[in-house]
Amino acid sequence: MENKIGKTLNLELVGVDGNAHAIMGVFSRQARREKWSQEEIDSVLQEAMDGDYYHLLATIMTYCEPQDNPEDDSNPENEED
């Protein structure tokens, strides 16, 4: 799979609901947080929907590159009890 826009998101798909709509929703929300244009988001989603479920998953994964960021306050795993 080729990354046609040359960008990736800091997004880990492990633990995300496996439903195709949920995967696309998580991708879209993170892309907006990372200031992707709507055109870039739509391009990836259209490419993802051009095949079966496995094509969708492979496409979305092409544009995701999770990074460890232990100081990320938005990650509930980093909260103290």
N, CA, C and O atoms as a printed pandas DataFrame, in Angstrom:
     atom_number atom_name residue_name chain_id  residue_number  x_coord  y_coord  z_coord
0              1         N          MET        A               1    0.842   -1.175    0.000
1              2        CA          MET        A               1    0.000    0.000    0.000
2              3         C          MET        A               1    0.893    1.245    0.000
3              4         O          MET        A               1    1.868    1.313    0.748
4              5         N          GLU        A               2    0.562    2.205   -0.822
5              6        CA          GLU        A               2    1.366    3.423   -0.967
6              7         C          GLU        A               2    0.720    4.593   -0.227
7              8         O          GLU        A               2   -0.487    4.806   -0.338
8              9         N          ASN        A               3    1.502    5.336    0.513
9             10        CA          ASN        A               3    1.045    6.547    1.185
10            11         C          ASN        A               3    1.097    7.671    0.153
11            12         O          ASN        A               3    2.174    8.188   -0.144
12            13         N          LYS        A               4   -0.046    8.049   -0.390
13            14        CA          LYS        A               4   -0.105    8.994   -1.507
14            15         C          LYS        A               4   -0.004   10.456   -1.101
15            16         O          LYS        A               4    0.238   11.314   -1.950
16            17         N          ILE        A               5   -0.184   10.757    0.187
17            18        CA          ILE        A               5   -0.106   12.162    0.592
18            19         C          ILE        A               5    1.133   12.477    1.420
19            20         O          ILE        A               5    1.377   13.634    1.760
20            21         N          GLY        A               6    1.911   11.456    1.745
21            22        CA          GLY        A               6    3.178   11.673    2.437
22            23         C          GLY        A               6    3.059   12.103    3.887
23            24         O          GLY        A               6    3.983   12.708    4.431
24            25         N          LYS        A               7    1.934   11.798    4.518
25            26        CA          LYS        A               7    1.737   12.146    5.921
26            27         C          LYS        A               7    1.255   10.915    6.679
27            28         O          LYS        A               7    0.649   10.014    6.099
28            29         N          THR        A               8    1.530   10.886    7.973
29            30        CA          THR        A               8    0.986    9.837    8.827
30            31         C          THR        A               8    0.435   10.465   10.100
31            32         O          THR        A               8    0.822   11.568   10.488
32            33         N          LEU        A               9   -0.471    9.741   10.735
33            34        CA          LEU        A               9   -1.059   10.159   12.004
34            35         C          LEU        A               9   -0.404    9.428   13.156
35            36         O          LEU        A               9    0.078    8.307   12.991
36            37         N          ASN        A              10   -0.384   10.046   14.307
37            38        CA          ASN        A              10    0.018    9.373   15.532
38            39         C          ASN        A              10   -1.235    8.668   16.050
39            40         O          ASN        A              10   -1.965    9.208   16.881
40            41         N          LEU        A              11   -1.473    7.466   15.553
41            42        CA          LEU        A              11   -2.695    6.733   15.882
42            43         C          LEU        A              11   -2.401    5.251   15.987
43            44         O          LEU        A              11   -1.851    4.648   15.066
44            45         N          GLU        A              12   -2.771    4.669   17.117
45            46        CA          GLU        A              12   -2.641    3.231   17.357
46            47         C          GLU        A              12   -4.028    2.618   17.202
47            48         O          GLU        A              12   -4.959    3.001   17.910
48            49         N          LEU        A              13   -4.170    1.678   16.289
49            50        CA          LEU        A              13   -5.472    1.065   16.038
50            51         C          LEU        A              13   -5.762   -0.124   16.938
51            52         O          LEU        A              13   -6.898   -0.597   16.980
52            53         N          VAL        A              14   -4.771   -0.612   17.654
53            54        CA          VAL        A              14   -4.998   -1.725   18.572
54            55         C          VAL        A              14   -5.973   -1.262   19.644
55            56         O          VAL        A              14   -5.769   -0.224   20.274
56            57         N          GLY        A              15   -7.020   -2.026   19.844
57            58        CA          GLY        A              15   -8.021   -1.683   20.846
58            59         C          GLY        A              15   -9.196   -0.898   20.296
59            60         O          GLY        A              15  -10.182   -0.690   21.003
60            61         N          VAL        A              16   -9.110   -0.457   19.045
61            62        CA          VAL        A              16  -10.219    0.251   18.407
62            63         C          VAL        A              16  -11.239   -0.783   17.950
63            64         O          VAL        A              16  -10.870   -1.852   17.463
64            65         N          ASP        A              17  -12.516   -0.469   18.106
65            66        CA          ASP        A              17  -13.585   -1.344   17.625
66            67         C          ASP        A              17  -13.290   -1.705   16.172
67            68         O          ASP        A              17  -12.957   -0.830   15.373
68            69         N          GLY        A              18  -13.408   -2.975   15.827
69            70        CA          GLY        A              18  -13.050   -3.447   14.497
70            71         C          GLY        A              18  -14.039   -3.101   13.407
71            72         O          GLY        A              18  -13.800   -3.411   12.240
72            73         N          ASN        A              19  -15.145   -2.467   13.756
73            74        CA          ASN        A              19  -16.145   -2.054   12.785
74            75         C          ASN        A              19  -15.536   -1.022   11.829
75            76         O          ASN        A              19  -14.852   -0.096   12.264
76            77         N          ALA        A              20  -15.786   -1.185   10.543
77            78        CA          ALA        A              20  -15.194   -0.294    9.536
78            79         C          ALA        A              20  -15.540    1.170    9.796
79            80         O          ALA        A              20  -14.681    2.042    9.663
80            81         N          HIS        A              21  -16.787    1.444   10.163
81            82        CA          HIS        A              21  -17.190    2.827   10.422
82            83         C          HIS        A              21  -16.460    3.394   11.639
83            84         O          HIS        A              21  -16.085    4.566   11.647
84            85         N          ALA        A              22  -16.260    2.577   12.654
85            86        CA          ALA        A              22  -15.534    3.026   13.847
86            87         C          ALA        A              22  -14.083    3.343   13.505
87            88         O          ALA        A              22  -13.536    4.343   13.970
88            89         N          ILE        A              23  -13.465    2.502   12.701
89            90        CA          ILE        A              23  -12.070    2.726   12.294
90            91         C          ILE        A              23  -11.947    4.032   11.513
91            92         O          ILE        A              23  -11.044    4.829   11.764
92            93         N          MET        A              24  -12.859    4.246   10.566
93            94        CA          MET        A              24  -12.818    5.480    9.783
94            95         C          MET        A              24  -13.087    6.700   10.663
95            96         O          MET        A              24  -12.490    7.756   10.457
96            97         N          GLY        A              25  -13.985    6.558   11.644
97            98        CA          GLY        A              25  -14.283    7.662   12.550
98            99         C          GLY        A              25  -13.091    8.042   13.406
99           100         O          GLY        A              25  -12.785    9.224   13.562
100          101         N          VAL        A              26  -12.416    7.044   13.963
101          102        CA          VAL        A              26  -11.222    7.298   14.780
102          103         C          VAL        A              26  -10.144    7.957   13.928
103          104         O          VAL        A              26   -9.491    8.906   14.363
104          105         N          PHE        A              27   -9.963    7.454   12.722
105          106        CA          PHE        A              27   -8.978    8.034   11.806
106          107         C          PHE        A              27   -9.316    9.505   11.522
107          108         O          PHE        A              27   -8.447   10.373   11.614
108          109         N          SER        A              28  -10.568    9.776   11.181
109          110        CA          SER        A              28  -10.981   11.142   10.840
110          111         C          SER        A              28  -10.781   12.105   12.002
111          112         O          SER        A              28  -10.272   13.210   11.816
112          113         N          ARG        A              29  -11.181   11.690   13.197
113          114        CA          ARG        A              29  -11.027   12.565   14.368
114          115         C          ARG        A              29   -9.563   12.889   14.639
115          116         O          ARG        A              29   -9.212   14.039   14.907
116          117         N          GLN        A              30   -8.712   11.870   14.566
117          118        CA          GLN        A              30   -7.286   12.106   14.820
118          119         C          GLN        A              30   -6.679   12.982   13.724
119          120         O          GLN        A              30   -5.839   13.838   14.006
120          121         N          ALA        A              31   -7.094   12.775   12.497
121          122        CA          ALA        A              31   -6.581   13.590   11.390
122          123         C          ALA        A              31   -6.959   15.058   11.590
123          124         O          ALA        A              31   -6.143   15.947   11.346
124          125         N          ARG        A              32   -8.180   15.312   12.028
125          126        CA          ARG        A              32   -8.583   16.701   12.293
126          127         C          ARG        A              32   -7.767   17.289   13.444
127          128         O          ARG        A              32   -7.364   18.450   13.390
128          129         N          ARG        A              33   -7.522   16.485   14.489
129          130        CA          ARG        A              33   -6.697   16.954   15.615
130          131         C          ARG        A              33   -5.294   17.337   15.150
131          132         O          ARG        A              33   -4.685   18.271   15.671
132          133         N          GLU        A              34   -4.793   16.596   14.157
133          134        CA          GLU        A              34   -3.438   16.846   13.660
134          135         C          GLU        A              34   -3.429   17.806   12.465
135          136         O          GLU        A              34   -2.439   17.913   11.741
136          137         N          LYS        A              35   -4.547   18.494   12.281
137          138        CA          LYS        A              35   -4.662   19.585   11.296
138          139         C          LYS        A              35   -4.548   19.138    9.840
139          140         O          LYS        A              35   -4.053   19.886    8.997
140          141         N          TRP        A              36   -5.007   17.916    9.544
141          142        CA          TRP        A              36   -5.078   17.501    8.150
142          143         C          TRP        A              36   -6.231   18.258    7.499
143          144         O          TRP        A              36   -7.223   18.570    8.157
144          145         N          SER        A              37   -6.102   18.549    6.220
145          146        CA          SER        A              37   -7.198   19.194    5.502
146          147         C          SER        A              37   -8.310   18.174    5.261
147          148         O          SER        A              37   -8.075   16.965    5.263
148          149         N          GLN        A              38   -9.525   18.684    5.054
149          150        CA          GLN        A              38  -10.643   17.781    4.772
150          151         C          GLN        A              38  -10.393   17.021    3.470
151          152         O          GLN        A              38  -10.803   15.869    3.330
152          153         N          GLU        A              39   -9.728   17.660    2.533
153          154        CA          GLU        A              39   -9.392   17.002    1.266
154          155         C          GLU        A              39   -8.462   15.803    1.500
155          156         O          GLU        A              39   -8.650   14.748    0.895
156          157         N          GLU        A              40   -7.470   15.961    2.369
157          158        CA          GLU        A              40   -6.561   14.853    2.681
158          159         C          GLU        A              40   -7.307   13.707    3.361
159          160         O          GLU        A              40   -7.109   12.540    3.022
160          161         N          ILE        A              41   -8.163   14.047    4.318
161          162        CA          ILE        A              41   -8.942   13.027    5.027
162          163         C          ILE        A              41   -9.846   12.287    4.055
163          164         O          ILE        A              41   -9.878   11.056    4.043
164          165         N          ASP        A              42  -10.580   13.033    3.241
165          166        CA          ASP        A              42  -11.495   12.419    2.272
166          167         C          ASP        A              42  -10.752   11.529    1.287
167          168         O          ASP        A              42  -11.256   10.474    0.901
168          169         N          SER        A              43   -9.566   11.944    0.879
169          170        CA          SER        A              43   -8.769   11.157   -0.061
170          171         C          SER        A              43   -8.414    9.795    0.529
171          172         O          SER        A              43   -8.536    8.772   -0.144
172          173         N          VAL        A              44   -7.976    9.785    1.782
173          174        CA          VAL        A              44   -7.615    8.524    2.438
174          175         C          VAL        A              44   -8.853    7.652    2.614
175          176         O          VAL        A              44   -8.813    6.454    2.335
176          177         N          LEU        A              45   -9.952    8.245    3.076
177          178        CA          LEU        A              45  -11.168    7.459    3.298
178          179         C          LEU        A              45  -11.714    6.893    1.990
179          180         O          LEU        A              45  -12.184    5.756    1.956
180          181         N          GLN        A              46  -11.656    7.671    0.923
181          182        CA          GLN        A              46  -12.127    7.172   -0.373
182          183         C          GLN        A              46  -11.266    6.009   -0.844
183          184         O          GLN        A              46  -11.780    5.000   -1.328
184          185         N          GLU        A              47   -9.959    6.154   -0.699
185          186        CA          GLU        A              47   -9.048    5.068   -1.057
186          187         C          GLU        A              47   -9.358    3.823   -0.223
187          188         O          GLU        A              47   -9.355    2.706   -0.739
188          189         N          ALA        A              48   -9.625    4.023    1.063
189          190        CA          ALA        A              48   -9.909    2.900    1.960
190          191         C          ALA        A              48  -11.191    2.171    1.563
191          192         O          ALA        A              48  -11.276    0.949    1.682
192          193         N          MET        A              49  -12.180    2.920    1.095
193          194        CA          MET        A              49  -13.476    2.326    0.749
194          195         C          MET        A              49  -13.514    1.717   -0.646
195          196         O          MET        A              49  -14.545    1.181   -1.053
196          197         N          ASP        A              50  -12.422    1.788   -1.376
197          198        CA          ASP        A              50  -12.377    1.247   -2.735
198          199         C          ASP        A              50  -12.168   -0.258   -2.780
199          200         O          ASP        A              50  -11.925   -0.808   -3.854
200          201         N          GLY        A              51  -12.255   -0.933   -1.650
201          202        CA          GLY        A              51  -12.055   -2.381   -1.621
202          203         C          GLY        A              51  -12.837   -2.999   -0.485
203          204         O          GLY        A              51  -13.795   -2.411    0.018
204          205         N          ASP        A              52  -12.426   -4.182   -0.087
205          206        CA          ASP        A              52  -13.095   -4.883    1.005
206          207         C          ASP        A              52  -12.577   -4.392    2.363
207          208         O          ASP        A              52  -11.778   -3.458    2.436
208          209         N          TYR        A              53  -13.043   -5.032    3.423
209          210        CA          TYR        A              53  -12.665   -4.646    4.783
210          211         C          TYR        A              53  -11.154   -4.683    4.977
211          212         O          TYR        A              53  -10.588   -3.786    5.602
212          213         N          TYR        A              54  -10.505   -5.698    4.453
213          214        CA          TYR        A              54   -9.055   -5.831    4.634
214          215         C          TYR        A              54   -8.303   -4.731    3.895
215          216         O          TYR        A              54   -7.261   -4.266    4.356
216          217         N          HIS        A              55   -8.833   -4.319    2.751
217          218        CA          HIS        A              55   -8.244   -3.189    2.027
218          219         C          HIS        A              55   -8.405   -1.910    2.856
219          220         O          HIS        A              55   -7.474   -1.111    2.957
220          221         N          LEU        A              56   -9.581   -1.723    3.442
221          222        CA          LEU        A              56   -9.824   -0.555    4.282
222          223         C          LEU        A              56   -8.824   -0.515    5.432
223          224         O          LEU        A              56   -8.203    0.515    5.691
224          225         N          LEU        A              57   -8.677   -1.631    6.109
225          226        CA          LEU        A              57   -7.763   -1.700    7.251
226          227         C          LEU        A              57   -6.315   -1.441    6.825
227          228         O          LEU        A              57   -5.596   -0.691    7.484
228          229         N          ALA        A              58   -5.897   -2.058    5.732
229          230        CA          ALA        A              58   -4.526   -1.869    5.241
230          231         C          ALA        A              58   -4.283   -0.411    4.846
231          232         O          ALA        A              58   -3.212    0.138    5.107
232          233         N          THR        A              59   -5.274    0.207    4.220
233          234        CA          THR        A              59   -5.131    1.603    3.805
234          235         C          THR        A              59   -4.995    2.517    5.012
235          236         O          THR        A              59   -4.085    3.345    5.069
236          237         N          ILE        A              60   -5.894    2.369    5.972
237          238        CA          ILE        A              60   -5.840    3.214    7.167
238          239         C          ILE        A              60   -4.511    3.011    7.898
239          240         O          ILE        A              60   -3.899    3.976    8.357
240          241         N          MET        A              61   -4.072    1.769    8.005
241          242        CA          MET        A              61   -2.809    1.482    8.694
242          243         C          MET        A              61   -1.616    2.122    7.987
243          244         O          MET        A              61   -0.633    2.484    8.634
244          245         N          THR        A              62   -1.695    2.262    6.666
245          246        CA          THR        A              62   -0.625    2.905    5.902
246          247         C          THR        A              62   -0.414    4.348    6.355
247          248         O          THR        A              62    0.700    4.869    6.307
248          249         N          TYR        A              63   -1.493    4.983    6.793
249          250        CA          TYR        A              63   -1.430    6.387    7.184
250          251         C          TYR        A              63   -1.317    6.586    8.696
251          252         O          TYR        A              63   -1.450    7.708    9.185
252          253         N          CYS        A              64   -1.072    5.510    9.433
253          254        CA          CYS        A              64   -0.933    5.592   10.895
254          255         C          CYS        A              64    0.459    5.149   11.312
255          256         O          CYS        A              64    0.952    4.107   10.879
256          257         N          GLU        A              65    1.073    5.943   12.144
257          258        CA          GLU        A              65    2.392    5.623   12.678
258          259         C          GLU        A              65    2.399    6.004   14.156
259          260         O          GLU        A              65    2.787    7.116   14.515
260          261         N          PRO        A              66    1.965    5.071   15.014
261          262        CA          PRO        A              66    1.884    5.402   16.439
262          263         C          PRO        A              66    3.249    5.733   17.023
263          264         O          PRO        A              66    4.254    5.101   16.696
264          265         N          GLN        A              67    3.263    6.722   17.883
265          266        CA          GLN        A              67    4.496    7.144   18.541
266          267         C          GLN        A              67    4.273    7.114   20.040
267          268         O          GLN        A              67    3.212    7.504   20.526
268          269         N          ASP        A              68    5.270    6.650   20.769
269          270        CA          ASP        A              68    5.192    6.668   22.222
270          271         C          ASP        A              68    5.364    8.100   22.698
271          272         O          ASP        A              68    6.330    8.772   22.338
272          273         N          ASN        A              69    4.431    8.556   23.500
273          274        CA          ASN        A              69    4.512    9.894   24.067
274          275         C          ASN        A              69    4.012    9.824   25.506
275          276         O          ASN        A              69    2.840   10.099   25.765
276          277         N          PRO        A              70    4.883    9.459   26.446
277          278        CA          PRO        A              70    4.455    9.265   27.827
278          279         C          PRO        A              70    3.928   10.524   28.500
279          280         O          PRO        A              70    3.273   10.428   29.538
280          281         N          GLU        A              71    4.190   11.696   27.945
281          282        CA          GLU        A              71    3.705   12.936   28.539
282          283         C          GLU        A              71    2.404   13.398   27.923
283          284         O          GLU        A              71    1.962   14.514   28.194
284          285         N          ASP        A              72    1.783   12.579   27.109
285          286        CA          ASP        A              72    0.528   12.931   26.454
286          287         C          ASP        A              72   -0.604   12.850   27.474
287          288         O          ASP        A              72   -0.986   11.757   27.892
288          289         N          ASP        A              73   -1.139   13.997   27.874
289          290        CA          ASP        A              73   -2.190   14.041   28.890
290          291         C          ASP        A              73   -3.519   13.510   28.379
291          292         O          ASP        A              73   -4.398   13.201   29.183
292          293         N          SER        A              74   -3.694   13.394   27.070
293          294        CA          SER        A              74   -4.954   12.906   26.530
294          295         C          SER        A              74   -5.056   11.391   26.600
295          296         O          SER        A              74   -6.116   10.831   26.317
296          297         N          ASN        A              75   -3.976   10.721   26.970
297          298        CA          ASN        A              75   -3.976    9.268   27.066
298          299         C          ASN        A              75   -4.365    8.865   28.480
299          300         O          ASN        A              75   -3.612    9.127   29.418
300          301         N          PRO        A              76   -5.552    8.218   28.661
301          302        CA          PRO        A              76   -6.000    7.863   30.005
302          303         C          PRO        A              76   -5.073    6.890   30.719
303          304         O          PRO        A              76   -5.113    6.804   31.946
304          305         N          GLU        A              77   -4.246    6.161   29.993
305          306        CA          GLU        A              77   -3.316    5.232   30.624
306          307         C          GLU        A              77   -2.224    5.967   31.386
307          308         O          GLU        A              77   -1.556    5.377   32.235
308          309         N          ASN        A              78   -2.035    7.250   31.092
309          310        CA          ASN        A              78   -0.990    8.025   31.751
310          311         C          ASN        A              78   -1.484    8.739   33.005
311          312         O          ASN        A              78   -0.708    9.426   33.670
312          313         N          GLU        A              79   -2.772    8.585   33.337
313          314        CA          GLU        A              79   -3.311    9.239   34.518
314          315         C          GLU        A              79   -2.949    8.451   35.762
315          316         O          GLU        A              79   -2.902    7.221   35.751
316          317         N          GLU        A              80   -2.696    9.186   36.835
317          318        CA          GLU        A              80   -2.377    8.538   38.102
318          319         C          GLU        A              80   -3.671    8.188   38.812
319          320         O          GLU        A              80   -4.677    8.881   38.658
320          321         N          ASP        A              81   -3.647    7.100   39.600
321          322        CA          ASP        A              81   -4.846    6.685   40.350
322          323         C          ASP        A              81   -5.012    7.491   41.609
323          324         O          ASP        A              81   -5.965    7.276   42.358
